[in-house]
Amino acid sequence: MRTYVTRPHPEPDMAVTRFKWRTDLENNALISWAWPKNTDVKYMLAASVSGKDAENPGDPMEYIMRNPASHTVITRNLAAHYTVPIGTEPKRYFFAPAYLQGKEITVYGPALATDLLYAKIHARLRITGRPIPFSPYKRISFTLSYDGGHGLTIGKDALYYSLYEYSRLIGTYPLDGGIAAGGYMHIKKTQHIRFFIKDEYAHLIALV
């Protein structure tokens, strides 16, 4: 039976590099890294944490080692990434590299931690444009639907649009709360419009 022990390893060739993460449109967490240069390091232990532990995680290594049966082991020869559904609760993911020494699996730090990751609400946007006869303007109609109960509430603050003319940015504006689920506006025929989510809400809602 394998036992787990922890030891510090500050040597450069034991360092995990290029550790990064993102979420996809299916609300999976996609975490990747570059394995240490030392090829004896053949394992990466991954664990997720939610609730209060995710908000105030403390020492990631202590959490990973608290209950070894709760973590996932990724082997060096199979992958340098980890994909997992986030689920309904926000989660933080912890990672620590490891190597085999006799009957012991040595897990070492510093352990790695992602930001708090959220399953994003999807805002589905549909836009149509219709020229107004004998006018320099066109009517832009749009509809928004959300797949989460709080989508409309968040969308009122998160959704903005930019107006361009001949590819030149004219201005950026918040979406009026009264038309957060859809509406119309008139713009010049030489202009076009682009909707986007403000950066500070990008972890909560996505346009699809």
C-alpha positions in Angstrom: 0.0 0.0 0.0 1.3 3.4 -1.0 1.7 6.1 1.7 1.8 9.8 1.1 4.4 12.1 2.6 5.1 15.8 2.0 8.5 17.4 1.6 9.6 20.9 0.4 11.4 21.1 -3.0 12.6 24.6 -4.0 14.9 23.3 -6.7 14.2 24.9 -10.1 14.0 21.6 -11.9 11.2 20.6 -9.6 9.0 23.6 -10.3 5.7 23.4 -12.2 5.5 26.2 -14.8 2.9 27.7 -17.1 0.1 27.0 -14.7 -3.1 28.5 -16.1 -6.9 28.0 -16.2 -10.1 29.0 -18.0 -13.7 28.0 -18.3 -15.4 26.9 -21.5 -18.9 27.4 -22.7 -20.0 24.1 -21.2 -18.9 25.4 -17.8 -15.9 23.0 -17.5 -12.8 24.2 -15.7 -9.8 23.7 -18.0 -6.5 23.7 -16.1 -3.1 23.2 -17.7 0.6 23.3 -16.7 4.1 22.4 -17.8 5.6 19.4 -16.0 8.8 20.0 -14.0 12.1 19.4 -15.8 12.9 16.6 -13.4 11.3 13.6 -15.1 11.1 11.7 -11.8 8.0 13.9 -11.1 5.4 11.7 -12.7 2.2 12.7 -10.8 0.0 15.7 -10.3 -2.6 15.6 -7.5 -5.7 17.6 -8.1 -8.5 18.5 -5.6 -11.5 20.8 -5.7 -12.9 22.8 -2.8 -16.2 24.7 -2.5 -18.1 26.7 0.1 -16.2 28.6 2.8 -13.0 26.6 2.1 -13.0 27.9 -1.4 -13.4 31.5 -0.3 -10.7 31.3 2.4 -8.6 28.3 1.3 -5.7 28.5 3.6 -2.8 26.2 2.7 -3.7 24.2 -0.4 -1.2 21.5 0.4 -2.9 20.9 3.8 -6.2 20.5 2.0 -4.9 18.2 -0.7 -3.3 15.9 2.0 -6.2 16.1 4.4 -7.8 13.1 2.8 -5.8 11.5 0.0 -8.8 9.6 -1.3 -10.5 12.8 -2.3 -8.0 13.9 -4.9 -7.5 12.9 -8.5 -4.1 11.8 -9.8 -2.9 12.8 -13.2 0.1 11.0 -14.6 2.8 12.7 -16.6 2.7 10.3 -19.5 -1.0 10.8 -20.1 -1.7 14.6 -19.8 -0.6 18.0 -18.8 -4.1 19.3 -18.3 -7.2 18.6 -16.2 -10.8 19.2 -17.2 -13.7 19.0 -14.8 -17.3 20.3 -14.6 -17.6 23.2 -12.2 -21.1 22.4 -11.1 -23.6 24.7 -9.3 -21.2 25.9 -6.6 -18.2 28.1 -7.2 -15.0 26.1 -6.8 -11.3 26.5 -6.4 -8.8 23.8 -7.6 -5.6 22.9 -5.9 -2.7 21.0 -7.5 0.5 19.6 -6.1 3.2 17.5 -8.0 4.5 14.2 -6.7 7.0 11.5 -7.3 7.4 7.9 -6.2 10.2 6.9 -3.8 10.1 3.3 -2.6 6.6 2.7 -1.3 6.0 6.4 -0.6 4.5 9.0 -2.9 6.2 12.3 -2.0 4.0 15.3 -2.6 5.7 18.6 -2.6 4.9 22.3 -2.9 4.4 25.1 -3.3 1.0 23.8 -4.2 -0.9 25.6 -6.9 -4.3 27.1 -6.7 -6.7 28.6 -9.3 -9.0 31.6 -8.7 -12.5 30.9 -7.6 -14.2 29.6 -10.7 -17.9 30.0 -11.4 -20.3 28.2 -13.7 -21.3 31.1 -16.0 -24.8 32.0 -16.9 -25.2 32.0 -20.6 -26.8 35.0 -22.3 -28.1 34.1 -25.8 -28.1 37.2 -28.0 -29.9 37.5 -31.4 -29.5 40.6 -33.5 -31.3 41.6 -36.7 -31.0 44.9 -38.7 -33.5 46.5 -41.1 -32.8 49.6 -43.1 -35.5 52.3 -42.8 -36.6 53.4 -46.3 -35.7 56.9 -47.3 -33.8 57.4 -44.1 -30.1 57.5 -43.2 -30.9 55.1 -40.2 -31.6 51.5 -39.7 -33.5 49.7 -37.0 -31.5 47.2 -34.9 -33.6 44.7 -33.0 -32.2 42.3 -30.5 -33.4 39.6 -28.0 -31.6 38.2 -25.0 -32.5 35.0 -23.1 -30.7 33.6 -20.1 -30.3 30.1 -18.8 -30.1 31.0 -15.2 -32.6 32.5 -12.8 -30.4 35.5 -12.0 -29.3 36.1 -15.5 -31.5 39.1 -16.1 -30.4 40.7 -12.9 -26.8 40.3 -13.7 -27.3 41.2 -17.3 -28.6 44.6 -16.5 -25.2 45.5 -15.0 -22.9 43.3 -17.1 -24.1 43.9 -20.6 -22.7 46.9 -22.6 -22.5 47.8 -26.3 -20.1 49.6 -28.5 -21.0 51.7 -31.5 -18.7 51.8 -34.5 -18.7 53.8 -37.7 -16.4 52.8 -40.6 -14.6 50.5 -38.1 -13.9 53.5 -35.8 -15.2 53.3 -32.2 -17.7 56.0 -31.5 -18.6 55.1 -27.9 -19.4 52.5 -25.3 -22.7 52.5 -23.5 -24.6 50.5 -20.8 -27.7 48.6 -21.9 -30.8 50.4 -20.6 -32.3 48.2 -17.8 -35.7 48.4 -19.5 -34.5 46.6 -22.6 -32.1 44.1 -20.8 -34.2 41.2 -22.2 -34.5 42.7 -25.7 -35.5 45.8 -27.6 -34.5 48.0 -30.5 -32.6 51.1 -31.3 -31.9 53.2 -34.4 -28.4 53.8 -35.6 -27.0 55.2 -38.9 -26.7 52.8 -41.8 -23.0 53.4 -41.8 -22.7 52.2 -38.2 -22.6 48.8 -36.6 -23.0 47.6 -33.0 -21.2 45.1 -30.8 -22.5 43.8 -27.5 -20.1 42.6 -24.8 -19.8 41.6 -21.1 -17.9 44.0 -18.8 -14.6 42.5 -17.6 -15.7 42.5 -13.9 -18.7 40.2 -14.8 -16.8 37.9 -17.2 -16.6 35.2 -14.6 -20.3 35.2 -14.0 -22.0 35.5 -17.5 -21.0 34.8 -21.1 -22.6 35.8 -24.4 -23.2 32.8 -26.7 
